[in-house]
Amino acid sequence: MNRIALKVAICCVVFVRASLAFAQADDAEFFTSLYTSLCEKSVHNTEALHSKLIEKKLPEFPTSQAALFLDGFEGHAYPIPHNGQMGNFVLSLPTGKNICLVFARRLDVQTTQTLFAQMAGNPPVGTVAERQPDVDQETGPNGKTHTVSFIWTPKGGGEKILLMQTTASSPTAMLQAMTSVSVVAP
């Protein structure tokens, strides 16, 4: 191979890798936006969020597929489009629970972890954030996972909010990220 062809090939590889990294960082930002704009804001009334999604005619997974994202609960799961494509993000709403989950098949795990820690570590005014101990676990199909969680406690008392994110950095993981927001007993 001549030198010019080799340089062109190297430039193409660098460009493709840089484009992929940018796309995955964009996916991490979209993922963060999903759980802050939908889940965090709706955790006290997930049924209202469900009604809004029906009103907007967002496609819903059939019961058998939704079950994969509901951890044994009844409920609803929605594939969320991003950049004109479906298949990378899912929103899950277990029925009768004040919990909202967002899943990502592929994204930049490091960026996702950073964005989550920034958001969860800075709660709304009048609320205190307490980081819980991180948990690392070997899971088999997803490889090694890392879970970070925060509890938001209102200063005057009331319902606490648990924000939790589990990530898997393996490029062959079935899912690379799951973030949940839920109401926990005071």
Backbone as a chain_set.jsonl record, in Angstrom:
{"seq": "MNRIALKVAICCVVFVRASLAFAQADDAEFFTSLYTSLCEKSVHNTEALHSKLIEKKLPEFPTSQAALFLDGFEGHAYPIPHNGQMGNFVLSLPTGKNICLVFARRLDVQTTQTLFAQMAGNPPVGTVAERQPDVDQETGPNGKTHTVSFIWTPKGGGEKILLMQTTASSPTAMLQAMTSVSVVAP", "coords": {"N": [[0.863, -1.171, 0.0], [0.601, 2.19, -0.845], [2.036, 5.236, 0.529], [0.255, 7.449, 0.578], [-2.275, 6.277, 0.307], [-2.257, 4.797, 2.669], [-2.206, 6.862, 4.581], [-4.681, 8.055, 4.057], [-6.379, 5.934, 4.728], [-5.823, 5.703, 7.492], [-6.697, 8.215, 8.373], [-9.42, 7.948, 7.801], [-10.17, 5.894, 9.595], [-9.64, 7.174, 12.055], [-11.488, 9.303, 11.85], [-13.952, 7.9, 11.751], [-13.923, 6.63, 14.28], [-13.886, 8.927, 15.944], [-16.324, 10.07, 15.204], [-18.098, 8.076, 16.093], [-17.584, 8.173, 18.86], [-18.49, 10.783, 19.402], [-21.198, 10.493, 18.727], [-21.987, 8.615, 20.663], [-21.557, 10.126, 22.98], [-23.469, 12.106, 22.558], [-25.716, 10.463, 22.724], [-25.553, 9.799, 25.441], [-26.095, 12.269, 26.598], [-28.706, 12.654, 25.664], [-29.965, 10.488, 26.924], [-29.661, 11.262, 29.625], [-31.21, 13.564, 29.564], [-33.713, 12.392, 29.076], [-34.332, 11.02, 31.548], [-34.284, 13.139, 33.341], [-36.134, 15.029, 32.344], [-38.478, 13.547, 31.967], [-38.763, 11.333, 33.876], [-37.714, 12.248, 36.475], [-39.199, 14.611, 36.861], [-41.777, 13.593, 36.909], [-42.087, 11.673, 38.863], [-43.711, 11.636, 41.149], [-46.19, 11.323, 40.109], [-46.629, 9.134, 38.117], [-48.657, 8.006, 36.64], [-49.912, 10.146, 35.402], [-47.899, 10.875, 33.632], [-47.902, 8.574, 32.045], [-50.477, 8.83, 30.901], [-50.062, 11.151, 29.416], [-48.209, 10.222, 27.538], [-49.784, 8.411, 26.143], [-51.625, 10.181, 25.07], [-49.96, 11.577, 23.329], [-49.566, 9.633, 21.547], [-47.394, 7.845, 21.617], [-45.642, 5.021, 20.548], [-46.129, 1.819, 22.059], [-44.568, -0.939, 23.716], [-45.619, -4.344, 23.172], [-47.2, -6.392, 25.704], [-45.616, -8.717, 26.291], [-43.014, -7.983, 25.442], [-42.679, -5.632, 26.905], [-42.503, -6.614, 29.471], [-39.843, -7.291, 29.814], [-38.677, -4.981, 30.702], [-39.831, -4.322, 33.086], [-39.379, -5.683, 35.443], [-40.922, -7.79, 36.608], [-43.248, -6.503, 37.401], [-46.555, -5.237, 36.6], [-47.248, -3.045, 33.866], [-46.018, -0.447, 31.665], [-44.005, -0.026, 28.763], [-41.976, 1.882, 26.654], [-40.523, 2.302, 23.487], [-38.128, 4.714, 22.801], [-37.664, 7.196, 20.45], [-34.682, 8.477, 18.906], [-32.706, 10.744, 17.195], [-34.03, 10.028, 14.855], [-34.139, 7.283, 14.96], [-35.085, 4.071, 16.292], [-34.786, 1.834, 19.091], [-32.603, 2.06, 20.8], [-33.214, 3.27, 23.228], [-35.377, 3.004, 26.071], [-38.304, 3.704, 27.872], [-39.73, 3.005, 30.974], [-42.611, 2.305, 32.889], [-43.775, 1.094, 35.688], [-46.992, 0.012, 36.72], [-48.975, 1.645, 39.175], [-46.884, 2.255, 40.839], [-44.575, 4.568, 42.167], [-42.342, 4.989, 40.332], [-39.941, 5.381, 37.785], [-38.233, 4.387, 34.934], [-35.371, 4.429, 32.79], [-33.787, 3.012, 30.039], [-30.772, 2.207, 28.273], [-29.359, 0.892, 25.405], [-26.861, 1.23, 24.068], [-24.309, 3.574, 24.712], [-22.122, 6.288, 25.706], [-20.585, 5.326, 28.43], [-18.968, 6.482, 30.458], [-19.454, 9.266, 30.165], [-22.193, 9.254, 30.707], [-22.22, 8.406, 33.4], [-20.887, 10.566, 34.605], [-22.637, 12.724, 34.02], [-24.933, 11.851, 35.385], [-24.029, 11.81, 38.097], [-23.502, 14.54, 38.457], [-26.095, 15.649, 38.139], [-27.672, 14.212, 40.062], [-26.289, 14.756, 42.394], [-26.83, 17.383, 42.843], [-29.453, 18.472, 44.046], [-32.877, 19.83, 43.863], [-33.581, 23.127, 45.198], [-33.937, 23.331, 48.719], [-33.736, 20.707, 49.246], [-31.82, 17.903, 50.264], [-29.021, 16.085, 49.125], [-27.855, 12.804, 49.424], [-25.241, 10.75, 48.89], [-25.175, 7.307, 48.289], [-23.443, 4.215, 49.162], [-21.387, 3.052, 46.49], [-21.926, 0.285, 44.27], [-20.378, -2.481, 42.919], [-20.658, -5.13, 40.651], [-20.566, -8.444, 39.354], [-22.312, -9.576, 36.633], [-22.774, -11.516, 34.724], [-24.42, -11.8, 31.865], [-24.28, -9.011, 31.281], [-21.771, -8.408, 32.09], [-19.398, -6.742, 34.186], [-20.997, -4.546, 36.405], [-21.728, -1.205, 37.505], [-23.118, 0.543, 40.121], [-24.588, 3.523, 41.141], [-26.051, 5.569, 43.58], [-28.298, 8.024, 44.902], [-29.986, 9.646, 47.569], [-32.573, 11.885, 47.804], [-33.621, 14.143, 50.139], [-36.221, 16.052, 51.405], [-35.788, 19.123, 53.157], [-37.667, 19.921, 55.067], [-38.922, 17.588, 55.718], [-40.902, 14.802, 54.5], [-41.643, 12.92, 51.466], [-38.994, 10.907, 50.311], [-36.691, 10.79, 47.577], [-35.306, 8.378, 45.509], [-32.577, 8.115, 43.471], [-31.096, 6.227, 41.043], [-28.457, 4.696, 39.251], [-27.328, 2.243, 37.062], [-24.615, 1.002, 35.336], [-22.973, -0.632, 32.596], [-19.92, -1.223, 31.281], [-19.009, -2.874, 29.287], [-18.703, -3.458, 25.83], [-20.248, -5.437, 24.767], [-22.392, -5.763, 26.38], [-25.816, -6.434, 27.174], [-27.471, -4.331, 27.913], [-26.328, -1.042, 28.467], [-26.878, 0.954, 30.255], [-29.045, 1.858, 32.95], [-31.307, 3.858, 34.481], [-33.054, 4.877, 37.329], [-35.76, 6.525, 38.947], [-37.364, 6.979, 41.944], [-39.985, 7.107, 44.416], [-39.454, 6.88, 47.833], [-40.171, 5.586, 51.114], [-40.643, 7.983, 53.763]], "CA": [[0.0, 0.0, 0.0], [1.454, 3.373, -0.871], [1.925, 6.108, 1.722], [-0.945, 8.29, 0.502], [-3.412, 5.412, 0.613], [-2.16, 4.47, 4.092], [-2.61, 8.054, 5.335], [-6.129, 8.201, 3.878], [-7.01, 4.877, 5.529], [-5.679, 6.069, 8.907], [-7.597, 9.346, 8.614], [-10.792, 7.415, 7.808], [-10.365, 5.176, 10.856], [-9.713, 8.179, 13.122], [-12.746, 10.011, 11.69], [-15.05, 7.007, 12.144], [-13.89, 6.493, 15.742], [-14.285, 10.207, 16.542], [-17.768, 10.214, 14.969], [-18.772, 7.141, 16.991], [-17.469, 8.715, 20.216], [-19.386, 11.928, 19.48], [-22.57, 9.976, 18.724], [-22.26, 8.001, 21.959], [-21.675, 11.206, 23.958], [-24.789, 12.674, 22.301], [-26.67, 9.514, 23.286], [-25.495, 9.939, 26.898], [-26.812, 13.506, 26.934], [-30.126, 12.39, 25.428], [-30.37, 9.586, 28.007], [-29.776, 12.096, 30.82], [-32.375, 14.422, 29.349], [-34.915, 11.574, 29.246], [-34.724, 10.765, 32.928], [-34.546, 14.371, 34.086], [-37.348, 15.705, 31.868], [-39.66, 12.699, 32.107], [-38.834, 10.577, 35.138], [-37.538, 13.056, 37.686], [-40.303, 15.564, 36.987], [-43.065, 12.909, 37.002], [-42.014, 10.527, 39.766], [-44.824, 11.654, 42.102], [-47.435, 11.009, 39.416], [-46.258, 8.438, 36.888], [-49.874, 7.741, 35.861], [-50.113, 11.324, 34.554], [-46.93, 10.745, 32.55], [-48.435, 7.522, 31.166], [-51.595, 9.427, 30.153], [-49.496, 12.096, 28.455], [-47.595, 9.436, 26.469], [-50.906, 7.886, 25.348], [-52.16, 11.335, 24.343], [-49.014, 11.889, 22.244], [-49.559, 8.442, 20.691], [-46.087, 7.204, 21.584], [-45.811, 3.569, 20.431], [-45.862, 1.077, 23.295], [-44.232, -2.341, 23.512], [-46.624, -5.314, 23.603], [-47.002, -6.871, 27.073], [-44.505, -9.675, 26.398], [-41.757, -7.249, 25.339], [-42.622, -4.675, 28.014], [-42.11, -7.35, 30.677], [-38.384, -7.273, 29.92], [-38.257, -3.714, 31.309], [-40.7, -4.034, 34.227], [-38.903, -6.423, 36.615], [-41.98, -8.573, 37.237], [-44.434, -5.692, 37.677], [-47.414, -4.844, 35.488], [-46.922, -1.676, 33.501], [-45.878, -0.024, 30.279], [-42.66, 0.294, 28.309], [-42.037, 2.603, 25.391], [-39.272, 2.575, 22.787], [-38.025, 6.166, 22.631], [-36.859, 7.527, 19.271], [-33.615, 9.479, 19.028], [-32.058, 10.968, 15.899], [-34.769, 9.325, 13.819], [-34.001, 5.825, 15.066], [-35.642, 3.397, 17.466], [-34.071, 0.629, 19.476], [-31.525, 2.256, 21.763], [-33.711, 3.786, 24.503], [-36.697, 2.54, 26.5], [-38.876, 4.287, 29.08], [-40.563, 1.991, 31.628], [-43.464, 2.82, 33.969], [-44.573, 0.073, 36.382], [-48.301, 0.511, 37.135], [-49.236, 1.761, 40.605], [-45.638, 2.503, 41.573], [-43.96, 5.857, 41.874], [-41.017, 4.695, 39.816], [-39.777, 5.598, 36.353], [-36.924, 3.869, 34.534], [-34.922, 4.642, 31.421], [-32.751, 2.053, 29.663], [-30.03, 2.476, 27.041], [-28.611, -0.255, 24.901], [-25.493, 1.665, 23.809], [-23.98, 4.973, 24.912], [-20.829, 6.522, 26.342], [-20.838, 5.04, 29.848], [-18.27, 7.46, 31.299], [-20.21, 10.524, 30.11], [-23.46, 9.012, 31.405], [-21.938, 8.39, 34.842], [-20.562, 11.941, 35.009], [-23.862, 13.528, 33.982], [-25.81, 11.406, 36.472], [-23.477, 12.277, 39.375], [-23.719, 15.994, 38.528], [-27.519, 15.915, 38.333], [-28.166, 13.64, 41.321], [-25.589, 15.395, 43.501], [-27.302, 18.771, 42.95], [-30.918, 18.405, 44.072], [-33.586, 21.112, 43.881], [-33.47, 23.947, 46.409], [-34.748, 22.83, 49.82], [-33.563, 19.266, 49.302], [-30.447, 17.476, 50.532], [-28.628, 14.856, 48.42], [-26.928, 11.942, 50.147], [-24.769, 9.662, 48.033], [-25.131, 5.995, 48.922], [-22.242, 3.493, 48.725], [-21.405, 2.473, 45.152], [-21.937, -1.177, 44.248], [-19.858, -3.125, 41.72], [-21.165, -6.502, 40.66], [-20.409, -9.241, 38.136], [-23.686, -9.983, 36.345], [-22.899, -12.52, 33.666], [-24.689, -11.294, 30.516], [-23.842, -7.622, 31.114], [-20.411, -8.225, 32.594], [-19.302, -6.001, 35.44], [-21.839, -3.349, 36.469], [-21.419, -0.214, 38.545], [-24.346, 1.224, 40.523], [-24.456, 4.736, 41.95], [-27.383, 6.035, 43.979], [-28.438, 9.185, 45.778], [-31.315, 9.864, 48.148], [-32.919, 13.288, 48.005], [-34.504, 14.306, 51.287], [-36.668, 17.438, 51.618], [-35.33, 19.636, 54.456], [-38.781, 19.997, 56.01], [-39.571, 16.277, 55.825], [-41.709, 14.396, 53.349], [-41.192, 11.757, 50.706], [-37.63, 10.92, 49.779], [-36.556, 10.335, 46.202], [-34.107, 7.578, 45.256], [-32.093, 8.166, 42.098], [-30.127, 5.141, 40.942], [-27.995, 4.4, 37.903], [-26.457, 1.086, 36.888], [-23.987, 1.007, 34.022], [-22.092, -1.741, 32.221], [-19.032, -0.643, 30.273], [-18.684, -3.845, 28.242], [-19.374, -3.17, 24.553], [-21.157, -6.54, 24.427], [-23.479, -5.815, 27.372], [-27.169, -6.35, 26.597], [-27.823, -2.941, 28.194], [-25.191, -0.364, 29.07], [-27.282, 1.864, 31.317], [-30.416, 1.883, 33.458], [-31.442, 4.866, 35.527], [-34.404, 4.899, 37.87], [-36.126, 7.552, 39.926], [-38.514, 6.421, 42.647], [-40.34, 7.66, 45.709], [-39.238, 5.917, 48.91], [-40.823, 6.004, 52.357], [-39.89, 8.996, 54.528]], "C": [[0.908, 1.232, 0.0], [1.152, 4.284, 0.316], [0.658, 6.958, 1.716], [-2.182, 7.457, 0.857], [-3.432, 5.046, 2.091], [-2.619, 5.652, 4.945], [-4.125, 8.267, 5.239], [-6.864, 7.168, 4.729], [-6.947, 5.211, 7.015], [-6.622, 7.215, 9.245], [-9.05, 8.878, 8.682], [-11.095, 6.701, 9.118], [-10.508, 6.164, 12.011], [-11.041, 8.92, 13.059], [-13.928, 9.159, 12.145], [-15.08, 6.843, 13.658], [-14.323, 7.773, 16.435], [-15.784, 10.423, 16.375], [-18.559, 9.315, 15.901], [-18.739, 7.664, 18.426], [-18.401, 9.904, 20.406], [-20.832, 11.461, 19.554], [-22.91, 9.36, 20.073], [-22.358, 9.05, 23.063], [-23.028, 11.896, 23.806], [-25.877, 11.772, 22.881], [-26.707, 9.613, 24.805], [-26.241, 11.196, 27.35], [-28.316, 13.332, 26.734], [-30.7, 11.524, 26.546], [-30.595, 10.383, 29.299], [-31.002, 12.999, 30.722], [-33.68, 13.651, 29.532], [-35.292, 11.416, 30.71], [-34.901, 12.033, 33.745], [-35.873, 14.998, 33.649], [-38.6, 14.857, 32.029], [-39.752, 12.093, 33.498], [-38.763, 11.457, 36.376], [-38.728, 13.982, 37.915], [-41.651, 14.883, 37.242], [-43.123, 11.821, 38.058], [-43.168, 10.489, 40.774], [-46.159, 11.317, 41.449], [-47.107, 10.359, 38.068], [-47.48, 8.097, 36.034], [-50.183, 8.922, 34.942], [-49.137, 11.296, 33.382], [-47.413, 9.696, 31.542], [-49.575, 8.08, 30.305], [-51.088, 10.389, 29.078], [-48.863, 11.351, 27.271], [-48.659, 8.826, 25.557], [-51.466, 9.0, 24.468], [-51.269, 11.691, 23.145], [-48.852, 10.731, 21.269], [-48.171, 7.843, 20.523], [-46.289, 5.699, 21.488], [-45.389, 2.872, 21.721], [-45.506, -0.364, 22.948], [-45.431, -3.215, 23.874], [-46.234, -5.861, 24.984], [-45.795, -7.787, 27.214], [-43.146, -8.98, 26.31], [-41.598, -6.261, 26.494], [-42.142, -5.348, 29.288], [-40.6, -7.352, 30.89], [-37.872, -6.044, 30.669], [-39.035, -3.382, 32.582], [-40.372, -4.837, 35.485], [-40.025, -7.133, 37.369], [-43.244, -7.808, 37.569], [-45.291, -5.569, 36.419], [-46.984, -3.429, 35.106], [-46.749, -1.487, 32.012], [-44.417, 0.271, 29.984], [-42.75, 0.85, 26.89], [-40.654, 2.688, 24.754], [-39.235, 4.077, 22.484], [-37.14, 6.473, 21.42], [-35.799, 8.581, 19.59], [-32.881, 9.552, 17.695], [-32.708, 10.132, 14.797], [-34.687, 7.808, 13.879], [-34.624, 5.322, 16.357], [-34.708, 2.252, 17.84], [-32.974, 0.822, 20.495], [-32.031, 2.667, 23.138], [-35.118, 3.278, 24.787], [-37.063, 3.26, 27.795], [-39.835, 3.259, 29.662], [-41.302, 2.614, 32.812], [-44.256, 1.677, 34.591], [-45.872, 0.696, 36.907], [-48.407, 0.541, 38.663], [-47.992, 1.995, 41.458], [-45.163, 3.911, 41.232], [-42.507, 5.61, 41.502], [-41.04, 4.863, 38.301], [-38.36, 5.165, 36.006], [-36.645, 4.192, 33.073], [-33.753, 3.694, 31.175], [-32.063, 2.513, 28.389], [-29.239, 1.237, 26.661], [-27.145, 0.095, 24.692], [-25.373, 3.161, 24.034], [-22.594, 5.077, 25.519], [-21.043, 6.422, 27.856], [-20.193, 6.088, 30.747], [-19.02, 8.792, 31.329], [-21.525, 10.384, 30.866], [-23.262, 9.047, 32.913], [-21.659, 9.797, 35.358], [-21.81, 12.804, 35.059], [-24.817, 13.148, 35.111], [-25.318, 11.944, 37.815], [-23.671, 13.784, 39.544], [-25.175, 16.313, 38.838], [-27.978, 15.451, 39.715], [-27.507, 14.282, 42.54], [-26.005, 16.836, 43.734], [-28.819, 18.799, 42.916], [-31.56, 19.794, 44.025], [-33.394, 21.833, 45.226], [-34.416, 23.394, 47.481], [-34.648, 21.321, 49.998], [-32.087, 18.948, 49.506], [-30.183, 16.172, 49.788], [-27.62, 14.094, 49.266], [-26.535, 10.78, 49.238], [-24.667, 8.381, 48.847], [-23.858, 5.276, 48.464], [-22.424, 2.904, 47.323], [-21.366, 0.95, 45.263], [-21.41, -1.645, 42.897], [-20.24, -4.592, 41.791], [-20.86, -7.169, 39.323], [-21.774, -9.847, 37.831], [-23.828, -11.059, 35.287], [-23.145, -11.87, 32.327], [-24.214, -9.857, 30.27], [-22.407, -7.398, 31.563], [-20.444, -7.484, 33.919], [-20.178, -4.745, 35.37], [-21.405, -2.474, 37.635], [-22.709, 0.544, 38.857], [-24.023, 2.373, 41.465], [-25.863, 5.167, 42.328], [-27.282, 7.205, 44.957], [-29.843, 9.163, 46.354], [-31.476, 11.361, 48.351], [-33.939, 13.356, 49.131], [-34.917, 15.771, 51.41], [-36.273, 17.897, 53.024], [-36.445, 19.674, 55.487], [-39.484, 18.663, 56.239], [-40.39, 15.987, 54.58], [-41.093, 13.219, 52.63], [-39.773, 11.956, 50.169], [-37.662, 10.371, 48.359], [-35.239, 9.575, 46.081], [-33.79, 7.663, 43.767], [-30.977, 7.133, 41.986], [-29.756, 4.92, 39.476], [-27.059, 3.201, 37.942], [-25.929, 1.113, 35.464], [-23.119, -0.236, 33.846], [-21.211, -1.237, 31.082], [-18.682, -1.603, 29.147], [-19.422, -3.504, 26.951], [-20.319, -4.29, 24.113], [-22.294, -6.69, 25.439], [-24.822, -5.719, 26.66], [-27.706, -4.93, 26.754], [-26.61, -2.281, 28.846], [-25.595, 0.6, 30.178], [-28.757, 1.704, 31.654], [-30.407, 2.916, 34.579], [-32.895, 4.847, 35.997], [-34.543, 6.052, 38.855], [-37.375, 7.016, 40.597], [-38.742, 7.145, 43.966], [-40.144, 6.55, 46.742], [-39.874, 6.467, 50.19], [-39.977, 7.023, 53.092], [-39.127, 8.413, 55.688]], "O": [[1.871, 1.298, 0.763], [0.147, 4.119, 1.008], [0.052, 7.158, 2.769], [-3.032, 7.902, 1.627], [-4.498, 4.989, 2.702], [-3.341, 5.465, 5.924], [-4.77, 8.618, 6.227], [-7.859, 7.491, 5.377], [-7.933, 5.018, 7.726], [-7.276, 7.193, 10.288], [-9.821, 9.351, 9.517], [-12.169, 6.889, 9.69], [-11.394, 6.012, 12.851], [-11.665, 9.15, 14.095], [-14.81, 9.65, 12.849], [-16.151, 6.908, 14.263], [-15.058, 7.716, 17.42], [-16.447, 10.904, 17.294], [-19.581, 9.733, 16.446], [-19.747, 7.609, 19.131], [-19.037, 10.028, 21.453], [-21.61, 11.976, 20.357], [-24.014, 9.562, 20.579], [-23.154, 8.893, 23.989], [-23.666, 12.236, 24.802], [-26.847, 12.259, 23.462], [-27.78, 9.521, 25.401], [-26.936, 11.181, 28.366], [-29.11, 13.81, 27.544], [-31.79, 11.794, 27.052], [-31.602, 10.195, 29.982], [-31.737, 13.169, 31.694], [-34.646, 14.185, 30.077], [-36.442, 11.65, 31.082], [-35.605, 12.01, 34.755], [-36.65, 15.448, 34.49], [-39.688, 15.404, 32.212], [-40.726, 12.324, 34.214], [-39.652, 11.414, 37.226], [-39.207, 14.116, 39.041], [-42.576, 15.526, 37.739], [-44.123, 11.108, 38.142], [-43.561, 9.407, 41.21], [-47.145, 11.056, 42.139], [-47.29, 10.968, 37.014], [-47.349, 7.918, 34.823], [-50.663, 8.727, 33.826], [-49.502, 11.653, 32.262], [-47.339, 9.91, 30.332], [-49.622, 7.821, 29.102], [-51.622, 10.433, 27.97], [-48.971, 11.8, 26.129], [-48.464, 8.732, 24.345], [-51.744, 8.799, 23.285], [-51.766, 12.06, 22.081], [-48.105, 10.823, 20.295], [-47.805, 7.391, 19.437], [-47.047, 5.141, 22.281], [-44.432, 3.274, 22.383], [-46.061, -0.944, 22.014], [-46.187, -2.873, 24.783], [-45.069, -5.796, 25.375], [-45.025, -7.646, 28.164], [-42.22, -9.35, 27.031], [-40.492, -6.078, 27.003], [-41.451, -4.729, 30.098], [-40.133, -7.408, 32.028], [-36.765, -6.059, 31.209], [-38.912, -2.274, 33.105], [-41.044, -4.672, 36.503], [-40.085, -7.093, 38.598], [-44.231, -8.416, 37.984], [-44.805, -5.773, 35.307], [-46.423, -2.702, 35.926], [-47.263, -2.26, 31.204], [-43.683, 0.756, 30.845], [-43.498, 0.35, 26.049], [-39.703, 3.106, 25.414], [-40.204, 4.636, 21.971], [-35.985, 6.05, 21.377], [-36.001, 9.456, 20.432], [-32.485, 8.527, 17.14], [-32.026, 9.6, 13.922], [-35.118, 7.124, 12.951], [-34.686, 6.027, 17.364], [-33.94, 1.765, 17.011], [-32.451, -0.163, 21.016], [-31.342, 2.435, 24.131], [-35.94, 3.138, 23.882], [-36.236, 3.406, 28.695], [-40.661, 2.7, 28.94], [-40.722, 3.339, 33.62], [-45.314, 1.319, 34.073], [-45.85, 1.788, 37.475], [-47.995, -0.394, 39.35], [-48.065, 1.934, 42.686], [-45.347, 4.375, 40.106], [-41.58, 5.962, 42.232], [-42.019, 4.532, 37.633], [-37.404, 5.527, 36.692], [-37.549, 4.225, 32.237], [-32.843, 3.587, 31.997], [-32.686, 3.133, 27.526], [-28.552, 0.628, 27.481], [-26.268, -0.668, 25.1], [-26.231, 3.93, 23.601], [-21.963, 4.062, 25.812], [-21.611, 7.322, 28.475], [-20.818, 6.538, 31.707], [-19.201, 9.38, 32.396], [-21.927, 11.297, 31.587], [-24.057, 9.658, 33.627], [-22.141, 10.176, 36.425], [-22.024, 13.534, 36.027], [-25.439, 14.017, 35.722], [-26.11, 12.479, 38.591], [-23.971, 14.255, 40.641], [-25.462, 17.148, 39.696], [-28.601, 16.214, 40.453], [-28.114, 14.342, 43.609], [-25.584, 17.452, 44.712], [-29.413, 19.111, 41.884], [-30.87, 20.808, 44.134], [-33.086, 21.213, 46.244], [-35.555, 23.034, 47.185], [-35.377, 20.728, 50.793], [-31.214, 19.64, 48.982], [-31.01, 15.261, 49.811], [-26.652, 14.669, 49.763], [-27.362, 9.947, 48.868], [-24.137, 8.378, 49.959], [-23.25, 5.686, 47.475], [-23.469, 2.335, 47.007], [-20.839, 0.399, 46.23], [-21.931, -1.254, 41.852], [-20.158, -5.22, 42.846], [-20.895, -6.518, 38.278], [-22.338, -10.554, 38.667], [-24.95, -11.469, 34.992], [-22.194, -11.421, 31.688], [-23.791, -9.528, 29.161], [-21.886, -6.291, 31.424], [-21.407, -7.591, 34.68], [-20.112, -3.982, 34.407], [-20.805, -2.937, 38.605], [-23.323, 1.122, 37.96], [-23.292, 2.22, 42.443], [-26.769, 5.136, 41.495], [-26.321, 7.342, 45.714], [-30.782, 8.712, 45.698], [-30.644, 12.018, 48.977], [-34.985, 12.709, 49.082], [-34.056, 16.645, 51.51], [-36.41, 17.135, 53.981], [-36.186, 19.477, 56.674], [-40.53, 18.617, 56.886], [-40.543, 16.846, 53.712], [-40.147, 12.599, 53.115], [-39.416, 13.015, 49.654], [-38.542, 9.592, 47.994], [-34.188, 10.064, 46.498], [-34.617, 7.331, 42.918], [-30.018, 7.169, 42.756], [-30.607, 4.951, 38.587], [-26.125, 3.146, 38.743], [-26.693, 1.232, 34.507], [-22.607, -0.807, 34.809], [-21.721, -0.863, 30.026], [-18.109, -1.181, 28.142], [-20.634, -3.285, 26.971], [-21.107, -4.105, 23.185], [-23.071, -7.641, 25.362], [-24.954, -5.01, 25.662], [-28.324, -4.391, 25.836], [-25.942, -2.892, 29.679], [-24.747, 1.024, 30.963], [-29.596, 1.454, 30.788], [-29.596, 2.847, 35.503], [-33.83, 4.809, 35.197], [-33.583, 6.482, 39.495], [-38.335, 6.64, 39.925], [-37.822, 7.717, 44.551], [-40.606, 5.424, 46.553], [-40.083, 7.673, 50.319], [-38.748, 6.955, 53.064], [-38.453, 9.145, 56.414]]}, "num_chains": 1, "name": "protein.A"}
